[in-house]
Amino acid sequence: MRARDGNNHQYEGFKKFIYEDAVIMAILYIGTFMTGFGVALSAVVQGEYISSCASERTKGFYFGYFLAIMQFSMVIGNSTGSFLILKATGPEFFLMMGIIILVGMVGFGFMKLPDS
């Protein structure tokens, strides 16, 4: 049986390719486009959902309440992300953030449709 001598030469070509500036920029541009598209759809849907949940008299309150929760979630989310980046390794970080995303998705699945 041959001992492992730490040869990673089979991945050298891939590493050279993935670390090219053009590849990194392409990944960033594609990811930014996908994020922007998703956020745009999300913003429209959020406004429509709040509008359909509130009456004309209470819309201002519900929009203000929603925006306050959204701003607070950004502070908590960034704090959690920075804490996890400092304390966890790469795979652990992405696993924990993936779990948080899945919990959020399940929570959205339980939202009820507003009464007409």
NORGIKA-V829046 format. One record per residue. N is the residue number from 1. SS is DSSP state (helix for helix, strand for strand, loop for the rest). PHI is phi in radians with two decimals (999 if undefined). PSI is psi in whole degrees, -180 to 180 (999 if undefined). Layout:
BEGIN
n->(N/N)
ss->(SS/SS)
phi->(PHI/PHI)
psi->(PSI/PSI)
END
This chain:
BEGIN
n->(1/2/3/4/5/6/7/8/9/10/11/12/13/14/15/16/17/18/19/20/21/22/23/24/25/26/27/28/29/30/31/32/33/34/35/36/37/38/39/40/41/42/43/44/45/46/47/48/49/50/51/52/53/54/55/56/57/58/59/60/61/62/63/64/65/66/67/68/69/70/71/72/73/74/75/76/77/78/79/80/81/82/83/84/85/86/87/88/89/90/91/92/93/94/95/96/97/98/99/100/101/102/103/104/105/106/107/108/109/110/111/112/113/114/115/116)
ss->(loop/loop/loop/loop/loop/loop/loop/loop/helix/helix/helix/helix/helix/helix/helix/helix/helix/helix/loop/loop/helix/helix/helix/helix/helix/helix/helix/helix/helix/helix/helix/helix/helix/helix/helix/helix/helix/helix/helix/helix/helix/helix/helix/helix/helix/helix/helix/helix/helix/helix/helix/helix/helix/loop/loop/loop/loop/loop/helix/helix/helix/helix/helix/helix/helix/helix/helix/helix/helix/helix/helix/helix/helix/helix/helix/helix/helix/helix/helix/helix/helix/helix/helix/helix/helix/helix/helix/loop/loop/helix/helix/helix/helix/helix/helix/helix/helix/helix/helix/helix/helix/helix/helix/helix/helix/helix/helix/helix/helix/loop/loop/loop/loop/loop/loop/loop)
phi->(999/-1.51/-1.28/-1.33/-1.85/1.27/-1.43/-1.95/-1.13/-1.24/-1.76/-1.06/-1.11/-1.16/-1.08/-1.10/-1.19/-1.22/-1.63/-1.16/-1.04/-1.14/-1.19/-1.09/-1.13/-1.10/-1.10/-1.10/-1.14/-1.14/-1.12/-1.15/-1.09/-1.11/-1.12/-1.08/-1.11/-1.14/-1.19/-1.09/-1.11/-1.10/-1.11/-1.15/-1.15/-1.08/-1.09/-1.15/-1.14/-1.15/-1.07/-1.38/-1.47/-1.87/-1.51/-1.06/-1.30/-1.86/-1.04/-1.03/-1.11/-1.17/-1.15/-1.12/-1.10/-1.10/-1.15/-1.13/-1.14/-1.12/-1.15/-1.14/-1.17/-1.16/-1.14/-1.14/-1.11/-1.17/-1.13/-1.10/-1.06/-1.18/-1.11/-1.17/-1.11/-1.28/-1.73/-1.98/-1.42/-0.98/-1.09/-1.11/-1.05/-1.18/-1.16/-1.13/-1.15/-1.11/-1.13/-1.08/-1.11/-1.10/-1.09/-1.10/-1.13/-1.12/-1.06/-1.14/-1.14/-1.65/-1.24/-1.60/-1.26/-1.19/-1.26/-1.38)
psi->(132/134/149/123/17/29/114/23/-19/-20/0/-43/-40/-42/-42/-39/-48/-24/6/143/-40/-38/-44/-44/-39/-43/-43/-44/-43/-44/-40/-41/-47/-41/-46/-41/-45/-40/-38/-46/-42/-42/-41/-44/-40/-46/-41/-41/-44/-41/-37/-20/-24/155/173/-33/-30/3/-43/-43/-47/-38/-42/-42/-44/-46/-35/-44/-40/-43/-40/-38/-31/-41/-48/-42/-44/-38/-44/-45/-44/-38/-45/-37/-39/-34/-21/159/175/-56/-37/-42/-50/-32/-46/-43/-36/-39/-42/-42/-44/-40/-42/-41/-41/-40/-42/-28/-22/3/136/153/142/153/140/999)
END
